[in-house]
């Protein structure tokens, strides 16, 4: 078994697609109409056959509540790996991305956390 | 303002709580998550977020930390006011 898709709740699919593609630089892989919503997935430009990120509508009240409560405490919804976290931090700051935690060395790794503007905090990590 | 000395000394009597203050002194306005990650990975503490939240409430009742909403997030802030003049009278 392998992980092919990992999902993330978002408040607005269009806004999320824009953020994840234009700010973060992921590439849209699927965009299929599904009733009221769409099945939207993105992949890393460096690994287009790799794990897909699914932008899942947070339609359910429990999803909204979950998102709100964990982000209030600063807890990231998911985590992405980067090669050079300081470079990535500068690049995202220039694009107006807001960080709740600047790059911080934590033992073997360096992590940072930013707001995806769709209800989530995302952690980036350099191993 | 008159601070409750018993509450302050009780709060300071625990090494984890002093470590929390050290971390907040180094970088003020941290989210609970950031504080947790720092305590666990920098200091190798084996502690849960719930335990940290409890320590924070002890610190908060002593007036040593405050929390405020910063946009969507809640951040923890070190307040050193109660420490000023704490030993006054003894060391003068």
Backbone of each chain as ProteinMPNN parsed JSONL, in Angstrom:
{"seq_chain_A": "XXXXXXXXXXXXXXXXXXXXXXXXXXXXXXXXXXXXXXXXXXXXXXXXXXXXXXXXXXXXXXXXXXXXXXXXXXXXXXXXXXXXXXXXXXXXXXXXXXXXXXXXXXXXXXXXXXXXXXXXXXXXXXX", "coords_chain_A": {"N_chain_A": [[0.839, -1.188, 0.0], [0.443, 2.269, -0.723], [0.838, 5.812, -0.126], [-1.161, 7.822, -1.96], [-2.765, 10.029, -2.188], [-3.219, 12.912, -0.217], [-5.286, 14.649, 2.002], [-6.607, 17.964, 2.512], [-8.475, 20.182, 4.383], [-10.259, 22.916, 3.05], [-11.435, 26.322, 3.0], [-12.351, 27.588, 0.741], [-12.416, 26.49, -2.423], [-11.503, 27.601, -4.867], [-9.937, 29.738, -4.096], [-8.056, 28.38, -2.626], [-6.866, 26.782, -4.58], [-5.623, 28.729, -6.059], [-3.814, 29.795, -4.157], [-2.216, 27.54, -3.52], [-1.155, 26.9, -5.997], [-0.207, 29.316, -7.222], [1.171, 30.772, -5.159], [2.571, 28.828, -3.629], [3.546, 27.159, -5.596], [2.83, 24.624, -6.486], [1.635, 22.116, -8.81], [-1.31, 21.873, -10.702], [-3.119, 18.884, -10.857], [-5.487, 17.298, -11.043], [-8.801, 18.365, -11.759], [-11.817, 17.995, -11.257], [-15.296, 18.206, -11.779], [-17.534, 17.692, -9.097], [-20.507, 17.313, -8.176], [-21.603, 19.833, -6.072], [-19.082, 20.643, -5.518], [-15.53, 20.379, -6.358], [-13.122, 17.933, -7.441], [-10.096, 18.503, -6.632], [-6.715, 18.207, -7.177], [-3.236, 18.638, -6.405], [0.225, 18.527, -7.36], [3.734, 18.178, -6.574], [6.009, 20.207, -8.436], [8.399, 18.99, -8.905], [7.936, 16.338, -8.659], [5.853, 14.969, -10.25], [4.437, 12.656, -10.507], [4.103, 11.89, -8.036], [2.869, 11.915, -4.6], [-0.423, 13.204, -4.258], [-1.985, 16.283, -3.447], [-5.006, 16.823, -2.029], [-7.56, 19.169, -2.265], [-9.889, 19.62, -0.117], [-13.282, 20.404, 0.419], [-14.354, 22.21, 3.308], [-16.934, 21.638, 4.191], [-18.419, 20.275, 6.168], [-19.622, 20.94, 9.466], [-18.063, 20.027, 11.588], [-15.544, 19.875, 10.486], [-14.953, 22.52, 10.048], [-14.887, 23.471, 12.66], [-12.797, 21.972, 13.716], [-10.629, 22.837, 12.136], [-10.55, 25.553, 12.908], [-10.035, 25.439, 15.658], [-7.573, 24.026, 15.903], [-5.869, 25.673, 14.442], [-5.921, 28.027, 15.888], [-4.33, 27.443, 18.045], [-1.975, 27.278, 16.837], [-1.317, 24.973, 15.532], [-0.115, 23.02, 12.902], [-1.826, 21.913, 9.913], [-0.81, 20.225, 8.025], [2.311, 19.094, 6.59], [5.086, 20.078, 4.614], [7.993, 19.156, 2.727], [11.075, 20.877, 2.262], [13.99, 21.932, 0.374], [15.728, 24.028, 1.004], [15.135, 25.856, 3.613], [15.394, 28.528, 4.444], [15.651, 29.959, 2.106], [13.22, 29.369, 0.95], [11.511, 30.528, 2.811], [12.131, 33.265, 2.474], [11.306, 33.555, -0.2], [8.538, 33.003, -0.02], [7.734, 34.979, 1.776], [8.163, 37.232, 0.245], [6.101, 36.923, -1.499], [4.046, 37.604, 0.035], [3.134, 35.82, 1.938], [2.028, 34.886, 5.152], [3.771, 34.185, 8.086], [3.577, 32.163, 11.036], [5.482, 31.13, 12.492], [8.813, 31.592, 12.325], [11.69, 30.341, 10.428], [13.063, 27.864, 12.392], [15.495, 26.208, 14.184], [15.269, 22.922, 15.182], [16.593, 20.653, 16.863], [17.577, 18.11, 14.779], [16.318, 19.11, 12.565], [14.934, 21.898, 10.641], [12.237, 24.024, 11.057], [9.286, 25.793, 9.896], [6.295, 27.764, 10.043], [3.418, 28.593, 8.219], [0.517, 30.568, 7.17], [-2.111, 29.39, 5.247], [-4.158, 30.855, 4.247], [-6.589, 29.688, 3.869], [-7.694, 28.646, 6.013], [-5.891, 26.994, 7.251], [-2.813, 26.136, 8.962], [0.394, 25.642, 7.723], [3.164, 23.581, 7.886], [6.577, 23.846, 7.062], [9.44, 21.924, 6.394], [12.871, 21.335, 6.761], [15.07, 18.807, 6.311]], "CA_chain_A": [[0.0, 0.0, 0.0], [1.21, 3.51, -0.624], [0.026, 7.027, 0.004], [-1.211, 8.501, -3.259], [-3.42, 11.323, -2.006], [-3.418, 13.332, 1.159], [-6.253, 15.729, 1.824], [-6.524, 19.141, 3.36], [-9.733, 20.941, 4.33], [-10.106, 24.332, 2.686], [-12.693, 27.068, 3.078], [-12.791, 28.01, -0.581], [-11.565, 25.711, -3.328], [-10.845, 28.446, -5.881], [-8.902, 30.502, -3.406], [-7.019, 27.418, -2.248], [-6.146, 26.403, -5.795], [-4.766, 29.859, -6.4], [-2.721, 29.876, -3.184], [-1.304, 26.394, -3.604], [-0.419, 26.887, -7.255], [0.555, 30.54, -7.495], [2.121, 31.162, -4.105], [3.476, 27.747, -3.241], [4.199, 26.621, -6.79], [2.417, 23.269, -6.841], [1.042, 22.015, -10.145], [-2.634, 21.244, -10.671], [-3.129, 17.599, -11.553], [-6.878, 16.987, -11.386], [-9.823, 19.344, -11.401], [-13.0, 17.314, -11.782], [-16.53, 18.622, -11.089], [-18.175, 16.65, -8.279], [-21.663, 17.953, -7.551], [-21.437, 21.237, -5.717], [-17.667, 20.946, -5.376], [-14.647, 19.763, -7.354], [-12.021, 17.097, -6.964], [-8.903, 19.221, -7.088], [-5.461, 17.771, -6.555], [-2.007, 19.257, -6.898], [1.449, 17.753, -7.099], [4.962, 18.96, -6.565], [6.556, 20.292, -9.798], [9.567, 18.104, -8.995], [7.534, 14.945, -8.538], [4.473, 15.063, -10.731], [3.75, 11.373, -10.336], [4.147, 11.609, -6.595], [1.664, 12.081, -3.774], [-1.252, 14.349, -4.627], [-2.62, 17.018, -2.35], [-6.413, 17.039, -2.358], [-8.166, 20.321, -1.593], [-11.196, 19.101, 0.289], [-14.124, 21.467, 1.007], [-14.62, 21.99, 4.739], [-18.376, 21.819, 4.29], [-18.956, 19.741, 7.421], [-19.377, 21.831, 10.602], [-16.977, 19.479, 12.412], [-14.294, 20.218, 9.814], [-14.734, 23.953, 10.308], [-14.547, 23.573, 14.073], [-11.47, 21.36, 13.838], [-9.672, 23.774, 11.537], [-10.476, 26.769, 13.692], [-9.422, 25.192, 16.958], [-6.147, 23.701, 15.864], [-5.04, 26.785, 13.969], [-5.824, 29.026, 16.967], [-3.203, 27.069, 18.904], [-0.769, 27.283, 16.014], [-0.991, 23.612, 15.095], [-0.21, 22.879, 11.444], [-2.71, 20.874, 9.398], [0.054, 19.256, 7.378], [3.713, 19.498, 6.514], [5.754, 19.841, 3.326], [9.44, 19.173, 2.826], [11.772, 21.8, 1.363], [15.438, 21.703, 0.354], [16.39, 25.133, 1.694], [14.008, 26.521, 4.285], [15.573, 29.972, 4.515], [15.354, 30.452, 0.764], [11.771, 29.214, 0.786], [10.924, 31.537, 3.698], [12.278, 34.553, 1.781], [10.476, 33.516, -1.411], [7.129, 33.092, 0.356], [7.519, 36.293, 2.385], [8.061, 38.182, -0.872], [4.784, 36.754, -2.103], [3.045, 38.06, 0.992], [2.666, 34.743, 2.813], [2.237, 35.239, 6.563], [4.301, 33.098, 8.909], [3.332, 32.239, 12.483], [6.725, 30.673, 13.098], [9.89, 31.753, 11.356], [12.524, 29.146, 10.436], [13.627, 27.616, 13.713], [16.187, 24.924, 14.244], [14.755, 22.07, 16.247], [17.372, 19.422, 16.798], [18.115, 17.751, 13.469], [15.561, 19.718, 11.469], [14.524, 23.292, 10.783], [10.842, 24.112, 10.641], [8.628, 27.091, 9.895], [4.854, 27.555, 9.87], [2.73, 29.741, 7.603], [-0.94, 30.546, 7.031], [-2.458, 29.158, 3.832], [-5.3, 31.747, 3.989], [-7.791, 28.891, 3.616], [-8.082, 28.045, 7.288], [-4.879, 26.081, 7.797], [-1.406, 26.46, 9.1], [1.192, 24.622, 7.05], [4.551, 23.566, 8.348], [7.586, 23.376, 6.112], [10.518, 21.313, 7.16], [14.098, 20.986, 6.047], [15.737, 17.748, 7.099]], "C_chain_A": [[0.884, 1.252, 0.0], [0.301, 4.726, -0.579], [0.016, 7.739, -1.343], [-1.845, 9.887, -3.14], [-3.452, 11.657, -0.523], [-4.3, 14.568, 1.101], [-6.129, 16.809, 2.891], [-7.862, 19.863, 3.247], [-9.444, 22.38, 3.924], [-11.468, 25.016, 2.692], [-13.249, 27.375, 1.696], [-11.857, 27.347, -1.595], [-10.824, 26.565, -4.361], [-9.663, 29.197, -5.281], [-7.729, 29.583, -3.055], [-6.184, 27.018, -3.46], [-5.164, 27.504, -6.188], [-3.555, 29.924, -5.45], [-1.699, 28.753, -3.387], [-0.556, 26.341, -4.936], [0.423, 28.148, -7.42], [1.561, 30.927, -6.416], [3.118, 30.033, -3.827], [4.183, 27.105, -4.431], [3.866, 25.167, -7.116], [1.705, 23.281, -8.199], [-0.298, 21.296, -10.063], [-2.604, 19.939, -11.461], [-4.542, 17.213, -11.976], [-7.788, 18.129, -10.965], [-11.117, 18.833, -12.017], [-14.259, 17.777, -11.038], [-17.152, 17.441, -10.343], [-19.339, 17.294, -7.558], [-21.392, 19.424, -7.314], [-19.962, 21.65, -5.709], [-16.848, 20.309, -6.487], [-13.616, 18.877, -6.663], [-10.752, 17.746, -7.504], [-7.678, 18.644, -6.393], [-4.286, 18.495, -7.203], [-0.83, 18.344, -6.581], [2.641, 18.695, -7.071], [5.494, 19.031, -7.998], [7.734, 19.331, -9.997], [9.196, 16.628, -8.966], [6.063, 14.825, -8.947], [3.713, 13.741, -10.703], [3.68, 10.982, -8.868], [2.813, 11.833, -5.905], [0.904, 13.349, -4.17], [-1.86, 14.983, -3.385], [-4.051, 17.345, -2.781], [-6.97, 18.212, -1.559], [-9.635, 20.002, -1.319], [-12.052, 20.197, 0.923], [-14.418, 21.181, 2.48], [-16.095, 22.201, 5.037], [-18.948, 21.359, 5.636], [-18.623, 20.662, 8.603], [-18.216, 21.342, 11.482], [-15.622, 19.842, 11.821], [-13.939, 21.675, 10.097], [-14.223, 24.152, 11.731], [-13.109, 23.083, 14.318], [-10.395, 22.318, 13.346], [-9.439, 24.985, 12.433], [-9.71, 26.538, 14.991], [-7.949, 24.843, 16.87], [-5.322, 24.894, 15.381], [-4.908, 27.881, 15.026], [-4.645, 28.727, 17.893], [-1.891, 27.007, 18.132], [-0.387, 25.923, 15.467], [-1.166, 23.46, 13.581], [-1.123, 21.723, 11.03], [-1.901, 19.805, 8.673], [1.45, 19.842, 7.217], [4.301, 19.171, 5.144], [7.264, 19.932, 3.52], [10.04, 20.171, 1.847], [13.279, 21.55, 1.459], [16.167, 22.772, 1.167], [15.317, 26.017, 2.331], [14.159, 28.037, 4.331], [15.258, 30.635, 3.179], [13.836, 30.455, 0.531], [11.025, 30.277, 1.61], [10.965, 32.913, 3.022], [11.333, 34.637, 0.584], [9.002, 33.702, -1.057], [6.804, 34.439, 0.996], [7.347, 37.347, 1.293], [6.698, 38.097, -1.54], [3.662, 37.108, -1.135], [2.474, 36.972, 1.886], [3.021, 35.093, 4.262], [2.674, 34.011, 7.372], [3.909, 33.274, 10.372], [4.58, 31.767, 13.219], [7.807, 30.782, 12.047], [10.807, 30.531, 11.424], [13.266, 29.001, 11.766], [14.271, 26.24, 13.738], [15.689, 24.137, 15.45], [15.493, 20.743, 16.178], [17.934, 19.225, 15.402], [17.481, 18.524, 12.317], [15.326, 21.205, 11.704], [13.096, 23.392, 10.271], [10.352, 25.555, 10.659], [7.147, 26.816, 9.637], [4.234, 28.805, 9.25], [1.241, 29.488, 7.46], [-1.287, 30.368, 5.551], [-3.657, 30.004, 3.376], [-6.605, 31.0, 3.716], [-8.213, 28.163, 4.878], [-7.025, 27.166, 7.924], [-3.534, 26.732, 8.032], [-0.641, 25.305, 8.47], [2.623, 24.728, 7.554], [5.458, 23.155, 7.197], [8.785, 22.923, 6.925], [11.694, 20.993, 6.253], [14.845, 19.984, 6.899], [17.234, 17.838, 6.948]], "O_chain_A": [[1.934, 1.284, 0.641], [-0.869, 4.657, -0.955], [1.054, 8.204, -1.813], [-1.509, 10.802, -3.893], [-3.684, 10.789, 0.318], [-4.097, 15.439, 0.255], [-5.626, 16.59, 3.993], [-8.333, 20.127, 2.14], [-8.489, 22.987, 4.407], [-12.5, 24.398, 2.431], [-14.464, 27.417, 1.5], [-10.656, 27.615, -1.615], [-9.67, 26.293, -4.69], [-8.576, 29.28, -5.853], [-6.565, 29.965, -3.174], [-4.959, 26.927, -3.383], [-4.032, 27.239, -6.593], [-2.418, 30.087, -5.893], [-0.491, 28.986, -3.42], [0.548, 25.801, -5.006], [1.615, 28.073, -7.718], [2.672, 31.359, -6.723], [4.331, 30.244, -3.793], [5.284, 26.571, -4.294], [4.545, 24.544, -7.932], [1.239, 24.321, -8.665], [-0.412, 20.244, -9.435], [-2.122, 19.898, -12.593], [-4.772, 16.845, -13.128], [-7.565, 18.774, -9.94], [-11.47, 19.186, -13.143], [-14.294, 17.747, -9.808], [-17.279, 16.342, -10.883], [-19.178, 17.775, -6.436], [-21.007, 20.161, -8.222], [-19.627, 22.823, -5.869], [-17.401, 19.764, -7.443], [-13.292, 19.046, -5.487], [-10.383, 17.567, -8.665], [-7.615, 18.599, -5.164], [-4.332, 18.901, -8.364], [-0.879, 17.515, -5.673], [2.558, 19.85, -7.489], [5.444, 18.032, -8.716], [8.024, 18.914, -11.119], [10.038, 15.766, -9.218], [5.173, 14.613, -8.123], [2.492, 13.715, -10.857], [3.25, 9.883, -8.517], [1.769, 11.928, -6.549], [1.491, 14.41, -4.385], [-2.198, 14.306, -2.414], [-4.274, 18.049, -3.765], [-6.866, 18.246, -0.333], [-10.49, 20.109, -2.197], [-11.608, 20.854, 1.865], [-14.698, 20.041, 2.852], [-16.457, 22.859, 6.013], [-19.857, 21.99, 6.175], [-17.486, 21.115, 8.736], [-17.478, 22.148, 12.049], [-14.664, 20.087, 12.554], [-12.783, 22.014, 10.35], [-13.268, 24.891, 11.975], [-12.331, 23.713, 15.034], [-9.401, 22.578, 14.024], [-8.303, 25.389, 12.685], [-8.852, 27.333, 15.374], [-7.153, 25.317, 17.682], [-4.205, 25.107, 15.853], [-3.9, 28.587, 15.063], [-4.039, 29.639, 18.454], [-0.835, 26.723, 18.697], [0.732, 25.732, 14.992], [-2.239, 23.737, 13.045], [-1.187, 20.693, 11.701], [-2.255, 18.626, 8.697], [1.723, 20.958, 7.661], [4.037, 18.106, 4.587], [7.751, 20.684, 4.365], [9.562, 20.296, 0.72], [13.782, 21.039, 2.46], [17.095, 22.473, 1.918], [14.678, 26.823, 1.654], [13.164, 28.759, 4.266], [14.679, 31.72, 3.125], [13.265, 31.406, -0.004], [10.034, 30.848, 1.154], [9.967, 33.633, 2.999], [10.654, 35.643, 0.377], [8.296, 34.468, -1.714], [5.719, 34.981, 0.783], [6.501, 38.236, 1.397], [6.202, 39.084, -2.082], [2.483, 36.936, -1.442], [1.442, 37.175, 2.525], [4.132, 35.527, 4.565], [2.036, 32.959, 7.341], [3.907, 34.391, 10.891], [4.717, 31.98, 14.423], [7.732, 30.142, 10.998], [10.72, 29.757, 12.377], [13.992, 29.898, 12.196], [13.659, 25.242, 13.358], [15.691, 24.625, 16.58], [15.05, 19.816, 15.5], [18.677, 20.068, 14.899], [18.041, 18.586, 11.222], [15.495, 21.708, 12.815], [12.781, 22.906, 9.185], [10.915, 26.416, 11.334], [6.784, 25.777, 9.086], [4.487, 29.926, 9.694], [0.763, 28.363, 7.605], [-0.804, 31.119, 4.704], [-4.111, 29.872, 2.24], [-7.612, 31.617, 3.37], [-8.977, 27.199, 4.834], [-7.231, 26.644, 9.019], [-3.17, 27.724, 7.402], [-0.986, 24.139, 8.66], [3.203, 25.811, 7.634], [5.145, 22.23, 6.447], [9.093, 23.463, 7.987], [11.542, 20.465, 5.151], [15.206, 20.257, 8.044], [17.962, 17.035, 7.532]]}, "seq_chain_B": "XXXXXXXXXXXXXXXXXXXXXXXXXXXXXXXXXXXXXXXXXXXXXXXXXXXXXXXXXXXXXXXXXXXXXXXXXXXXXXXXXXXXXXXXXXXX", "coords_chain_B": {"N_chain_B": [[0.668, 47.683, 40.877], [-0.436, 45.05, 43.016], [1.004, 41.981, 43.308], [0.349, 38.513, 43.727], [2.4, 37.013, 45.821], [2.762, 34.355, 46.706], [1.59, 32.891, 44.65], [3.293, 33.557, 42.569], [5.815, 32.551, 43.422], [5.162, 29.876, 43.608], [4.582, 29.319, 40.973], [7.093, 29.713, 39.866], [8.481, 27.72, 41.018], [8.735, 25.41, 39.613], [10.605, 23.523, 37.312], [9.986, 23.123, 34.62], [8.192, 25.149, 34.11], [9.839, 27.332, 34.438], [11.48, 26.946, 32.299], [9.677, 27.359, 30.246], [9.277, 30.09, 30.557], [11.878, 30.937, 29.961], [12.002, 30.282, 27.241], [9.996, 31.922, 26.231], [11.086, 34.321, 26.835], [13.201, 34.407, 25.155], [11.93, 34.396, 22.671], [9.193, 36.172, 22.328], [5.579, 36.032, 22.271], [4.544, 33.428, 21.257], [2.854, 30.713, 19.656], [0.858, 28.119, 21.156], [1.569, 25.759, 19.989], [4.115, 26.265, 18.869], [5.594, 26.742, 21.162], [5.366, 24.264, 22.396], [6.714, 22.601, 20.536], [9.259, 23.685, 20.761], [9.893, 23.109, 23.452], [9.842, 20.334, 23.451], [11.581, 19.515, 21.308], [13.899, 21.091, 21.54], [14.629, 20.927, 24.168], [14.342, 18.35, 24.821], [12.194, 17.446, 26.348], [9.728, 15.306, 27.711], [6.718, 15.795, 27.154], [3.248, 16.635, 27.142], [0.957, 18.542, 25.075], [-1.239, 19.259, 26.503], [-0.281, 19.199, 29.112], [1.511, 21.292, 29.016], [-0.256, 23.359, 28.571], [-1.519, 23.352, 31.034], [0.591, 24.101, 32.725], [0.911, 26.633, 31.723], [-1.44, 27.82, 32.582], [-1.02, 27.996, 35.292], [1.132, 29.75, 35.333], [-0.136, 31.891, 34.233], [-2.061, 32.544, 36.137], [-0.423, 33.55, 38.04], [0.255, 35.822, 36.899], [2.405, 35.884, 35.246], [2.46, 35.094, 32.6], [0.632, 36.049, 29.701], [-2.126, 35.747, 27.488], [-2.983, 36.443, 24.131], [-5.205, 37.181, 21.431], [-4.072, 36.968, 18.18], [-4.841, 37.966, 15.311], [-6.04, 35.147, 13.78], [-4.949, 33.516, 15.573], [-3.903, 32.345, 18.845], [-1.677, 33.726, 21.005], [1.071, 33.334, 23.291], [2.343, 35.305, 25.861], [5.111, 36.62, 27.623], [5.126, 38.113, 30.764], [6.878, 40.22, 32.66], [6.378, 41.879, 34.737], [5.29, 41.126, 37.382], [7.606, 40.193, 38.538], [9.203, 42.23, 39.134], [10.439, 44.056, 41.822], [9.987, 41.928, 43.48], [11.708, 40.783, 45.353], [12.293, 42.856, 46.834], [13.124, 44.645, 49.743], [14.236, 42.482, 50.953], [16.709, 42.449, 49.819], [17.685, 44.915, 49.847]], "CA_chain_B": [[-0.237, 46.558, 41.122], [0.049, 44.075, 43.979], [0.936, 40.626, 42.794], [0.277, 37.47, 44.749], [3.741, 36.418, 45.888], [2.676, 32.891, 46.809], [1.312, 32.361, 43.308], [4.493, 33.748, 41.76], [6.842, 31.584, 43.818], [4.675, 28.539, 43.254], [4.76, 29.191, 39.522], [8.526, 29.649, 39.557], [9.069, 26.576, 41.704], [8.765, 24.236, 38.743], [11.632, 23.773, 36.301], [9.378, 23.226, 33.28], [7.609, 26.491, 33.967], [10.944, 28.289, 34.234], [11.919, 26.739, 30.921], [8.677, 28.034, 29.404], [9.587, 31.521, 30.613], [13.123, 31.127, 29.197], [11.675, 30.24, 25.814], [9.216, 33.109, 25.875], [11.985, 35.46, 26.962], [13.989, 34.376, 23.926], [11.049, 34.843, 21.6], [7.88, 36.385, 22.903], [4.447, 35.822, 21.367], [4.553, 32.149, 20.56], [1.618, 29.933, 19.769], [1.036, 26.947, 22.016], [2.27, 24.754, 19.186], [5.535, 26.6, 18.767], [6.158, 26.538, 22.491], [5.442, 22.814, 22.582], [7.789, 22.068, 19.706], [10.533, 24.115, 21.35], [10.167, 22.381, 24.695], [10.093, 18.928, 23.162], [12.756, 19.19, 20.508], [15.122, 21.755, 21.983], [15.005, 20.561, 25.537], [14.142, 16.917, 25.027], [11.212, 17.159, 27.386], [8.672, 14.412, 27.284], [5.585, 16.519, 27.729], [2.142, 16.777, 26.195], [0.459, 19.902, 24.905], [-2.177, 19.492, 27.616], [0.517, 19.498, 30.301], [2.032, 22.651, 28.838], [-1.393, 24.263, 28.768], [-1.738, 23.445, 32.482], [1.662, 24.941, 33.261], [0.634, 28.02, 31.32], [-2.499, 28.423, 33.382], [-0.413, 28.348, 36.587], [1.9, 30.978, 35.083], [-1.09, 32.965, 33.948], [-2.716, 33.012, 37.363], [0.567, 34.33, 38.779], [0.454, 37.052, 36.134], [3.693, 35.844, 34.538], [2.201, 35.063, 31.155], [-0.69, 36.471, 29.258], [-2.301, 35.303, 26.109], [-3.871, 37.342, 23.388], [-5.505, 36.738, 20.078], [-3.348, 37.718, 17.171], [-5.554, 37.487, 14.126], [-6.764, 33.903, 14.013], [-4.217, 32.677, 16.52], [-3.74, 32.751, 20.226], [-0.25, 33.686, 21.318], [1.414, 33.419, 24.706], [3.268, 36.422, 26.071], [5.781, 36.698, 28.929], [4.936, 39.389, 31.443], [7.807, 40.171, 33.796], [5.96, 42.869, 35.754], [5.197, 40.626, 38.765], [8.92, 39.858, 39.089], [9.86, 43.454, 39.593], [10.219, 44.332, 43.252], [9.582, 40.711, 44.188], [12.595, 40.527, 46.492], [12.557, 44.15, 47.446], [12.928, 44.514, 51.183], [15.207, 41.504, 51.418], [18.05, 42.641, 49.271], [18.106, 46.311, 49.886]], "C_chain_B": [[0.384, 45.576, 42.109], [-0.122, 42.657, 43.439], [0.921, 39.652, 43.96], [1.602, 36.709, 44.786], [3.711, 34.899, 45.965], [2.482, 32.274, 45.428], [2.547, 32.46, 42.422], [5.563, 32.712, 42.116], [6.431, 30.151, 43.48], [4.902, 28.299, 41.753], [6.229, 29.005, 39.166], [9.206, 28.418, 40.161], [9.201, 25.334, 40.839], [9.709, 24.49, 37.568], [11.049, 23.881, 34.878], [8.801, 24.624, 33.06], [8.7, 27.546, 33.789], [11.473, 28.185, 32.808], [10.958, 27.431, 29.934], [8.969, 29.533, 29.38], [10.874, 31.838, 29.849], [12.827, 31.208, 27.704], [10.911, 31.482, 25.376], [10.069, 34.374, 25.966], [12.809, 35.566, 25.682], [13.162, 34.844, 22.732], [9.639, 34.95, 22.15], [6.801, 36.179, 21.851], [4.581, 34.541, 20.569], [3.181, 31.509, 20.667], [1.918, 28.738, 20.673], [1.826, 25.876, 21.272], [3.775, 25.022, 19.145], [6.244, 26.34, 20.097], [6.353, 25.036, 22.761], [6.604, 22.214, 21.807], [9.145, 22.438, 20.289], [10.877, 23.3, 22.594], [10.541, 20.931, 24.405], [11.394, 18.726, 22.389], [14.029, 19.904, 20.947], [15.592, 21.217, 23.317], [14.753, 19.098, 25.86], [13.161, 16.575, 26.14], [10.197, 16.172, 26.828], [7.406, 14.955, 27.918], [4.485, 16.659, 26.689], [1.713, 18.24, 26.126], [-0.482, 20.256, 26.063], [-1.405, 19.884, 28.875], [1.069, 20.924, 30.209], [0.924, 23.671, 29.079], [-1.674, 24.441, 30.269], [-0.665, 24.313, 33.148], [1.39, 26.408, 32.928], [-0.461, 28.64, 32.184], [-1.99, 28.774, 34.782], [0.367, 29.667, 36.438], [0.966, 32.167, 34.882], [-1.75, 33.469, 35.235], [-1.736, 33.78, 38.254], [0.863, 35.649, 38.057], [1.717, 37.049, 35.294], [3.558, 35.655, 33.03], [0.78, 35.551, 30.899], [-0.897, 35.838, 27.895], [-3.211, 36.294, 25.419], [-4.13, 36.756, 22.013], [-4.738, 37.618, 19.115], [-3.9, 37.226, 15.845], [-6.313, 36.228, 14.493], [-6.148, 33.097, 15.148], [-4.216, 33.239, 17.923], [-2.252, 32.646, 20.528], [-0.024, 33.908, 22.804], [2.514, 34.465, 24.876], [3.83, 36.402, 27.493], [5.551, 38.084, 29.513], [5.821, 39.397, 32.686], [7.457, 41.164, 34.914], [5.932, 42.303, 37.185], [6.558, 40.349, 39.392], [9.659, 41.079, 39.626], [9.48, 43.68, 41.049], [9.861, 43.11, 44.079], [10.409, 40.488, 45.458], [12.963, 41.807, 47.225], [12.314, 44.039, 48.952], [13.92, 43.524, 51.761], [16.614, 41.884, 51.001], [18.516, 44.09, 49.31], [19.008, 46.589, 51.079]], "O_chain_B": [[1.582, 45.3, 42.049], [-1.231, 42.204, 43.157], [1.426, 39.948, 45.043], [1.892, 35.883, 43.92], [4.545, 34.229, 45.356], [3.114, 31.277, 45.079], [2.821, 31.565, 41.622], [6.143, 32.077, 41.236], [7.266, 29.325, 43.113], [5.349, 27.231, 41.334], [6.565, 28.231, 38.27], [10.359, 28.117, 39.85], [9.724, 24.315, 41.29], [9.633, 25.528, 36.91], [11.555, 24.634, 34.046], [8.91, 25.198, 31.976], [8.51, 28.532, 33.077], [11.858, 29.179, 32.192], [11.381, 28.005, 28.93], [8.916, 30.17, 28.328], [10.968, 32.864, 29.176], [13.331, 32.083, 27.0], [11.144, 32.024, 24.296], [9.819, 35.361, 25.276], [13.079, 36.661, 25.188], [13.645, 35.598, 21.888], [8.978, 33.944, 22.406], [7.099, 36.157, 20.656], [4.716, 34.572, 19.345], [2.445, 31.727, 21.629], [3.075, 28.396, 20.917], [2.649, 25.175, 21.861], [4.59, 24.125, 19.359], [7.345, 25.792, 20.138], [7.382, 24.615, 23.288], [7.381, 21.423, 22.342], [10.066, 21.621, 20.315], [12.013, 22.858, 22.765], [11.441, 20.372, 25.033], [12.213, 17.882, 22.751], [15.126, 19.383, 20.749], [16.789, 21.07, 23.564], [14.92, 18.654, 26.996], [13.286, 15.539, 26.794], [9.856, 16.197, 25.645], [7.065, 14.628, 29.054], [4.76, 16.786, 25.496], [2.051, 19.053, 26.986], [-0.513, 21.393, 26.534], [-1.814, 20.782, 29.612], [1.09, 21.66, 31.195], [1.14, 24.708, 29.706], [-2.022, 25.533, 30.718], [-0.96, 25.141, 34.009], [1.612, 27.299, 33.748], [-0.422, 29.833, 32.485], [-2.464, 29.731, 35.394], [0.281, 30.562, 37.279], [1.249, 33.288, 35.306], [-1.969, 34.669, 35.4], [-2.147, 34.561, 39.113], [1.625, 36.482, 38.549], [2.076, 38.064, 34.697], [4.457, 36.024, 32.274], [-0.112, 35.472, 31.744], [0.062, 35.442, 27.233], [-4.088, 36.901, 26.035], [-3.36, 35.939, 21.51], [-4.75, 38.844, 19.217], [-3.475, 36.194, 15.324], [-7.136, 36.237, 15.409], [-6.733, 32.126, 15.627], [-4.484, 34.417, 18.158], [-1.643, 31.595, 20.328], [-0.807, 34.572, 23.482], [3.486, 34.492, 24.121], [3.089, 36.189, 28.453], [5.756, 39.096, 28.844], [5.556, 38.677, 33.648], [8.171, 41.262, 35.912], [6.479, 42.917, 38.101], [6.677, 40.275, 40.615], [10.584, 40.985, 40.433], [8.325, 43.507, 41.438], [9.476, 43.232, 45.242], [9.89, 40.065, 46.491], [13.822, 41.827, 48.106], [11.361, 43.38, 49.369], [14.39, 43.677, 52.888], [17.58, 41.668, 51.733], [19.61, 44.423, 48.855], [19.455, 47.721, 51.265]]}, "name": "protein", "num_of_chains": 2, "seq": "XXXXXXXXXXXXXXXXXXXXXXXXXXXXXXXXXXXXXXXXXXXXXXXXXXXXXXXXXXXXXXXXXXXXXXXXXXXXXXXXXXXXXXXXXXXXXXXXXXXXXXXXXXXXXXXXXXXXXXXXXXXXXXXXXXXXXXXXXXXXXXXXXXXXXXXXXXXXXXXXXXXXXXXXXXXXXXXXXXXXXXXXXXXXXXXXXXXXXXXXXXXXXXXXXXXXXXXXXXX"}
